[in-house]
Structure formats: structure tokens, C-alpha cells
Amino acid sequence: MPIRIGLIGAGRAGRAHLESFSASNADVQVVAVCDNDRARAEAAAKPFGAGVHLHYRTLLESERLDALAVCLPPFARGEPESAAARAGIHLLLEPPVALSVERARQIQKEIEKSGVVASVAHPWRYLSGTDTARELLKDRRVALVRGWRLVPAPEPGWRTKRESCGGQLLLEATHLLDLARCFGGDVASVYGIQFQGMVAARVPNYDIEDVSVAAIRFRSGAVGEVIAADVAPREETLLSIIAGDLEIRLTAESLETIEAGRRIVVRHAEPGLAACQRAFVEAVKSGDPKLVRSSYADAVQSLAVAVAANESAQTGKVVSL
């Protein structure tokens, strides 16, 4: 039997999850979509013949759900996840999981108390190239991890307001910071640098950064750098890992290795989101949360790095974690 899943938040991330469920072989039945914009909810629900709700409470009260995908902006997080967990509904969560570490830890307590499976959707963790990179690096010492996310300025909305998105690193670099932790290990300290003002001159109500840099010291001794920029004429996301004479470059599409003058590029076996969703479904069906590669607790650690970088940029001081 397929698991019955609902979706809260039918914006860009929510639609990506629905499209992936539709295209992949994940054993799910999308039974309901919730969004405070009725037209958006109806458009997202129509291909699945799913029910439509305008508030998460009515969704949880009127639908029989095994699982719930939560794709809300970070400012709206907390109550839906906690209510679903208390009802015994398993959770697939789009990051970032909250605006603050304190709030995220409150939600984490509710989830852990409930015993439900909670997977935070960090698709890069599930890429076949990520698995290959881990294997290549298992006997090497990582020295440097560098990542960047370059995009044009976002359209006006919640994504351009600090109070609703939490700033550029939370908005654009969440997946890179998480992946940097995967390869660099635990973070010891962060130093943040930011540039602001260029985009605000032409985009109304834009009060987040144009460029953000998180300089990271890992407990292993390795160093890292994650850059997010909203002033680019193109879109590019990449993570580079350097370990001695080996460089590994990961994108959403492929793995590139450079060693001894030899360059090899291999495409990933499938999209990361499809693999992430399938692992979540298997974890729910089997009752084995270890199939999930990014737990809620782990996602809180990635959130803490972004929040620390923002704090450092404001104070000019290194922040220890």
C-alpha cells in the first residue's frame, strides 16, 4: 500500500516535491495540499485529485495521513510540524527548518518525543556522486571545502525580507552549508562577511544581503568557505573539496574529479530529491529512521552554522559553535 502524504506550502519548493513524487517511483499517494492561497493550492492538487485546504489544522483534522511534506518559509515553521508529530504523522521537511536555532530545538523536542520519522530534504546527500566522493575521501584528509551559490536577485516577496527568510545564507546556501559539514565534519567556528545595498536600489523592500561569505574552521582542522550571491547574471551552485592531490567538484547534475592531471566527469544516477523522497518512504514503511541521511537534529546543526555566520557579520567577531 502506498503511504498517504499531504503537502503544506505549494510554492516553489512544494511544487518541486510534488513534481518529483509524480516523476519518481516513490510509493506514495498525494491526498491533500494546503496553502493559504486557494488558487495555488488547487493548481498543485489538481494533477493528483487531492483535497485542498487553506490551513494546516483543517488538513490534519480532516485527512487520514501517514506522512506530511512541509515546504513553508522559515518564518512559518513550528506549529504545523509539532501538530503533525503529536498526531503520529511522519515528516519530510524542506530546509531551513526555522529562523532561529532556539525555535528549531523546540520543534526538535516535539519531533523526538513523538517518535515519528523526520527527514530534512537535503537532496545533495543522496546523490550517487556524493556517495562516490565519500568513498574517494575515506582514506584522505580534507584540507579545504569551498562552495558557492550564485543567482540573480529574487522577486519581491518573503524571500527578500530578513524577518521572513532569515537572510541570504539561510535562503540560498542552506544546502551548501549542510554539504560542507558532510565533508568537513563538525564546525568549530565561523566568521561572516556580508555586502549589501546594490540590489536594494532596484528591488522594492529588499533588506537582505547581496553577497554573504561564511568562513569556516572545522574541528578536524580543515577550513571552508561558503558564498551566496544575489548579484550574479547566471545561476550556479557548486561544492569543491580538496584533499591533497585530489579535487572533487559536485553540482546537482554531476561529480567531477581532478587528480594527477586527469579530469573525469560522471553524471549522477538520478536527481537527489527523488532519492531523498524514496529513502523517506522506505524509512516510514520499515520504521527504520537510519535510512534518512539528514535527521532533524542534524539539520539544526547546519542551521546553527548559518545563524552563527550572520551573527559574526553583525559583530565582526568569530563565533564559536
Secondary structure, DSSP 4 states (H G I P E B T S, - for coil): -PEEEEEE--SHHHHHHHHHHHHS---EEEEEEE-SSHHHHHHHHGGGT-EEESSHHHHHHHS--SEEEE---GGG-SHHHHHHHHTT-EEEEPSP--SSHHHHHHHHHHHHHHT--EEE--GGGG-HHHHHHHHHHTTS---EEEEEEE-PPPPSSGGG-HHHH--HHHHHSHHHHHHHHHHH-SEEEEEEEEE-STGGGTSTT--S-SEEEEEEEETTS-EEEEEEES--SS-EEEEEEEETTEEEEE-SSEEEEEETTEEEEEE-SS-HHHHHHHHHHHHHHHT-GGG-SSBHHHHHHHHHHHHHHHHHHHHSS-EE-
